[in-house]
Amino acid sequence: MIALNSPTVPIPDSVAGLIGACMPTAVLQAEVDAVDAAITVSRCRTPFTREARELALSELALNNKILAAYNPRLIVTSRGAA
C-alpha cells in the first residue's frame, strides 16, 4: 500500500460559515472551547502550571463529550491544536 501525503488545504471562511450553519450552536461552541482548551494544554507543560493544565484537560474532556455525541470525528486532541 502506498501512502500519499496530500498537503492540507485551508478552508475558506465562506465555506466554514456554510458548514457552521448546518451544525447546532452548542456543538459549534463546544468545538471552539475544545480547541482553546487544547491550546492551553499544549502551553502548560511546566510543574508550575499543573493546575491550569488539569483544568484545561477537564474542559477538553467535557467539550469532547458534546462533540462525540454529535459526530465522533470532531473530537479534538491536545496534540493536534498547537
Summary of the structure (lengths in Angstrom):
residues: 82
radius of gyration: 15.0
end to end distance: 30.3
largest distance: 45.8
contacts: 184
relative contact order: 0.16
helix: 67%
strand: 0%
